[in-house]
């Protein structure tokens, strides 16, 4: 009768229980249990694989020898626990697609199911049910297909990074969502010789941080010897020349946004002009107005720090392609048309990120997937080449905590493996399940989770400060992320319900940013004539 087995190799506990003598139906002599083969080239007479390093039964009379696992099966037909039919041993190596490992290998015998064409290598039939892997801290269990709960996600092998198919046999650590192909179980990722401690501290930014751009500014000031520890009670700033800025205490955290780097002000102190509602981080206030950068993204010319004249005056960063109304660095050569926002201009050369065990260097990549969000990366990114771990700049600089209108608590950035939480996360915004391998913002108090890209602070307008007001004609206009439903520009009549716009909260007048800039720069004085009067001015409600 064909025997039912789950793994091929026999453990030490099983070896102790084996009989010292064994008989096979197709061999006339008794076989004795042997620990070492007579020579290194000894082959099993059933599977024709090496007996080196394995316990086996041998015949002293005729040099017949078989692996213990092959002897226990006893016949050339046998049954796997995970397959419904008997499998027939194919002694002659053949070219076929293995249903276990997905590879083709003509160097070894195989087992074939004649009823359903299930065909596997002999070595795959004898895989250990458990194994240890050098790239992971926990034992891995053999699974004969990907677990059903992961069937809607694209997963890759954590060694070779190739896609895992639903029917692939894999070794996995379920809690850590760590998977390797059975053929990769004996391999390791390329060893990374570097470690965080070996990196010079000045060249290593520690991420994630709650206010990442502020940390980059402070690091830049330190490296260039211009960071001041003294905090004068009043300063003049190159961008806000109308009034002096006063050192203020932050009693309303997360409500103020810096006009320089366009990031929340969470520090205890900041500089402000309350009359103009103009605010700066203490570190941003120390950037000199005549600052010049020799930047690797544009080595041909120096970059100079610039600032917008009006809140609706946007400039697009040449690196991240996002608009900003904060400070930026620009090449004076008009034909270059090159500029960088504050964050991209101060990107560190290397970082130690909590999501990965090795330091990440700034490298140029082509068609690699971000390990945080799966976005395809091309160009400057952060990566550990040894582990094939890559992060886009936005993901690398994602803040450690963030606030949203949908949760009263701070959300914390979490990385897989999610060992202290059930393995399914539902994004509260888009109502889809989060990929078990990618990052999330999570609130432990409310047990709410969000994709980073679903949070407005990660949207296309994340480098724009809204809520600033300017005066045009009779209207006090506030910069808003998008106009109200079915709204149109009061000058050019363009639809604004999906665009950044200026809104008069008194009379609901909308003006697009392009028209507002034209009016403010005196390029279209006549356009003010078509703007309706403000109801508030005329005595309206």
N, C-alpha and C positions, 0 to 999 in steps of 0.2 A: 504494500500500500504506500502510495506517495505520502511523504511527510509534510507537515505544515510548519513553517519556520517564519520568524519575523526578521532576524538578522543573520548574517553569515558567519562572522568570526565568533569564536567561543571564548568567553571570559575565563579568568583564573578560577572563579568559583565553579563554573561548569567543568573545567578541566579536572578539578579535584574529584568530581563525581563520576568521571568517565571510567569505564572498565579498562584494565590494562591490556586486555585482549579483545579483539573484535573480529567478526566474520562478515563477509559480503556475499550475497547470493551468486555473484558472477566470478568469485575467486575461491580456489580450492583450499588455500592455506589460511591459517589464522594470522591475523595482523596484530602487531604489538604497538602500544603507544610509545612514541619516540619524541624526545624534545628537540633534537638537532638532526638535520639531514646529514647523510654521509659526506656530501660535498655541496658547495654553494650553488651548483647548477642543477640540483635535483628538482624534478617537476612532478606535480600531482598527476597520477594516471587517469583521473577523471576530468579535471578541468584544464590540465596542461599548463597551469601557472606555477610559479616558483614556490617551493616549500620552505624557502629561507625565512627565518623569523617566525615560523608557525609550528604549533604542535601538530603531529600527523601520525597516522598509522602506517607501519611498514611491514613488509613480508621479508623475513630473513632468508627465505629460500630462493625467491626469484626477483628480488629487487623491485617489487610492486609497492608503491607508496601513494597514499592519498591524504589530503587535508582532513582534519577531524570533521569540519563542517560538511565536506563532500561525503565522508563515510557515514555520517549521521543521516544524510538524505537516503543513502542506501541504493537508490535506483536512479536512472537517468531521467525519470519523470517525477516532478514534485510540484508542490503548491505553495505559493506565497500567500500570506495572510491577507494581503491587500488586493489579491486578484482572485476572481471567481473560478478560473479554470486551471487545469494542470498544464505545466510547462515542460517542454521536451528539450533536453540538452542537445545543442548543436555543437559537436566537437570541432568541426572545421570552421575557422574564423571566416566571417562574412561581412560585407559592407551593408549596413542597415542603420536606420534612425532609432536610437535607443529611447524607449519610452520612459526611462528613468532619468538619464542625464541629458538627453537631447543631442548627444554627440554621435559621431561615427568613428569606430575604431576596429580595424581589421586584425588586430594582434591577439585576440583572445576568443575563447569559446563564448557561447551565448545561450540563452533560454528563450524558446519560442512557444507562444500559444497558438495552436493550429486552428482554434475556433474563432478568435477575434484579432489575430495578427499582432498581439501584444508581444514585444520582443525587447529583451534587455540584455546587457552585458553580464557576463559571469561575475565580474567585480561588483557591479551594481546590485546583483542579487545577494551578495555577501557583505553588504554595507553594515557597519555597526549601527545599532539603534540610537546610540549617543556618541558624541565626540566633543573634544575640547578644541578651541580654536585660538590661535595666538593673538588675533585682533579683538577678542571679546573675553570678558571676565567670567561669563557664566557658561555652563555646559549647554550644548546644542542638541536638540532632539530631531531625529529623522522624521520627516513628513512626506507622504507620498503624493501630495499636491499642495498648492498654496491654501491656507485656511480660508474658508468661505467668507469670513468677515472682511477679507482684503480683496475680494474679487472685483470690486468697483474701482480699485486704485492701481496705478502703474507703479510697480515695485522693481527694484534692480538688485542684483547681487552685491553684497557689501564688500566683496573682494575684487571682482572683475568689472563691476558696474554695468554689466549687460542686463537687458530686460529679463525678468522672470515670467515664464508662461504659466497659466493656471494649472496645467498638469505636470509641471516639472517637480521632480523629487528635490527636496531641499533640506538642509539642516537649518533649524531656526531656534532663536530664543524669543518666545512669544512676548514676554513682558517688555523686552527692549526693541521689538520689531526688527531683529537682526536676522538676515537671511543670507545663506550662501548656497550656490549650486553644489550638488554632491561632488562634482569634479573639482570644485574649488576648496573643498574642505581641508585639503592638505596644503593649500597655498596661503600666502599672506600678501597683503598689500605691500608695496615697496616700503622698506623700513625708512622712517624719517629720523635722520640722525640729529636734527636740530631739536631744541626744546626751548620753552619760554625763558628759562633761567639763563640760557646762553646768549640771548639777544641783548644788545645794549639798551639800557632802560630809556635813554633819550629817544630812541628810534621805535619804541614800542608803545602804541596806544592801547589802553585797557578798555575793552568794550564788552557788553553794552553799558552805556551810561544813561542817566536820566536826562541829561541835557548835553547830548553828544557834540553839537557844534560849539557850545561854550567851552567844552573840554579841549576841542581842537584849537580854538583861538588861544586859550591859556597856554597850551603846549607850544604853539607857534611863538607866542611872546617870550616864553622861557628860553626856547632854543635860540632866539635872536637877541636875548639879553635886554629886552625892553619891558618886561613885566614889572609893574610897580606894586609894591605891597601897601603903600600909603594910599588912603582914599580921601582926597580933599572934599570938603563939604560942598564945593562949587567948582565947576569946570566949564571951559569953552570947548565946543566940539566942531570939527571942520565941516560937518554936514548940517548942523543946526546952528546957524550963525545969528539967528534973530534974537534968541535969549540964551542965557547961561543955563546949564543943567545942574540940578541940585541933588545931592546924595539923599536918598529916601529909604525908608524902611518898608519892606515888603509885607504888608498885612493882608494882602488879597491874592495869595499865591494861585498860579495857574490862570489868572484872569488877564494878566498883562503879557504883551508880546513885544520882544525887542525889535526896534526899527532897523537895526543893523543886520542881524543874522536871521531874523524872522523865526525865533524860537521862544517858547514860553519863558518867562522870568520866574524862576523858583528859588533863586538865591535870597538870602536875608536882606541884602541891600542892592540898590540899583540907582542909576541916574535918570532924572526925569525933568521934563518941562511940563508942568501941569497945565499951563495956559494953552499949550499946543497939543497936549496928550501925546508927547513924544517921549519914548523910553529906550534906555540902553542898558545892557548888562555892564557891570563894572569892567569886565575883561574886554568887551567890544569897544568900550569908550577909550581904551588905551591904544587902539590901532591908529597909527599916525596918518594924517591926511595925505602925506607925500609918500606913502608906502609903495615900494616897487617890488614885484615878484619875478624871479627868474624861474619859470615853471616848466617842468618836464612835459606837460601837455602842449606847450607852445614854446619850444626852446629858441625859436627864431628871434623873438622880441620880448622885451620886458612887459609886464602887465601892471597897470596902475589902478589903485582903488578908486571906485566911483560910487555915486549915490543918485537916486532919482530926485527930480525936482518936485514931482507930484506923486501922490499915492497910486494914481491910475497909469503911471508911466512904467511899463513892464519891459524887462529885458530877458531874453532867452539865453540860458546857460548853454554853451557849446558842447558841454560834456554830458549832462543829464537831460538836456533838451526841455527843461522846465522853466516857466516864466518866474520872475521874481520882481518884487518892488522893494527889496532890501538892498544892501550894499553888494557890489560885485567888483571883479577885477577885469580890466579890459585892455586890449592891445590898441595903442594909439594909431596904428597903421590901419586906415579905413578899409583898405583892400583885404585885410585879414578877416575882418568882421568876427573877431574871436573874443569871447568873454567867459568868465567862470563865476558862478555864485559863490558865496562865502564857504559853504560846505565843501564843494568840489575843489575850490582853490586850496583848501587846507587839509586835503586827504592825507593821512599818514602813509609812510612807506611800508609799515608793518604794524600788525595789531595782534594782541592776545585776546581772542574772543572766547567767551565762556561756552560757546556751542561746540568747540573743537579742542582737542588735546594738544595740538601743535600750533605754533604761531602762524599767522597768515600774512603772506607778502603781497604787495601790489604787483600784479602781473597782467600781461595781455593774453586774453583767451579768445578762442574762436569756436562758436557753437557748442559751448559747454552749458550744462544746466545748473542753475543756482541751487545749492543744497538746502536753501531755506524755503524757496517758493516754487521751484521748478522752471522759472523763467529762463529762456535761452539767453546766454550771455555772449557778447562779442565786444572786444576792446578791453579797457582797463577794468579790472575786478580784483577781488582778494581771493587768494587760494593757497592750499597746501597741495602741491603737485604730487607729493608722495602718496597721499590718501585720495587724490582726485576729489578733494573737497573745495567747492568754490562758492563765493558769496558775491552777489552784486553789491555795488556801493550802497544802495538804499537799504538793503537788508543788513549789511555789515554795520551801518550806522543807525539802525533802528533803536529808539530809546528803550531803556530797561523797563520803564513804566510809562503809562499813557492814560489820559482821561477821555471819556466819551460821554455823550448826552444820554446813552442808554444804560449807564451803570453809575451808581453813586460813589463807587470805590475806584481806586487806581487799578488799572489792568496791568498785569505783569507779563513780560515776554517770556515764554517757555519754549524749551527745545526738546525734541525726542532724545532718548526714550522717556515716555511719560509714566514712570514707574509708580508714582503715588496717586494715580487716577485711572479710572476705567478707560479702556483704549478707544472709546468713541467720543468725539467732540463734535457738537453741532454748532455751527456758526449762527449766532443769534440774529445776524443781519440778513444774510442771504439764504439761511435755512438749508444749507447743504452740509454734509459731513466733511470734516477736515481730514486731509491726508495724514496718515499716521507718521509720516516721515518729515513733515514740514512744520514750520514754526506757527505759534499761535499767541494771541494775547488772551489772558485768562484771569478771571476774578474768582478766587477761592471762596470768598464770602457768599457770593451769589451763584457760584458754579455756572458762570456764563463764559463763553468763549467766542472769539472773533478772529476771522482771517485778518492779517495785517492790512491787506489791500482793501478790505471793506471799511476800514476806519478812515474818516475824512482827513485826518492828519497825514495819511499816506497817499492821498489822492493827487491829481495833477496840479492842484492849486496849493500844495502844502508849503510852497516857498513864497506865498503871497500873504501879506497882512491885511485882513479885512477889518471893517469897523472904523476906518479912518474917514474923516469928513473934510470936504473942500467946499468952497463957495464959488458958484457960477451963477451970474446974474442974481436973481432973488432967491435962489435955491441953495439950501445947505444939503449937500449930497454925500451920502455914505456909501463907501465901497462895499459891495455885497458879492458873495460867491456866484450867485446867479439871480437873474431877474425873476419877478413873479410870473405866474402862469399867463401866457399870451401877451406878455409885455413887449413893447416896442421902444426903440430909441426915439426920444423926442426930437432928434435932429435928422438922422438918416433913415429912420423907420425900420431898421433891422430888428428881427426877433431877438429877444434877450432872455427868454425863459430858461436857456441852457448855457448862458455865457456870463462871465464876470461883467458887472454893471455898476453904475452909480445910481442911487435911489434917493429921492427926496421923500423922507418919511412924512412930511407935512401934507404933500399933495399927490404923492405916488408917481411923480414924474421919473422916468428912466432915461438915462443917457449912456450910450456905450462908451467904453474907455477910449477908443480911437477918436471919437468926436470930442470928448472931454479934453483930450490932450491937444487937439487942434485948436480948440477955443482958448485953453490956458496958455498956449504958446503964441497966441495972436495970429495964428495962420488962417483963422476963419471967423473974424469978428462978426460977419454978417449972419453966421449961424445962430448967434444968440437971439436974433430977431425972431426966429421961428419957434423958440422955446416959450411955452405957455407961462403965464404968470403963476406965481405960487399962491394957492388958495389961502394959506395962512397969512400971507402979506395982505391979501385983499379982504381979510376978515372972514375967511372961510373957517370951518370947524377945525 
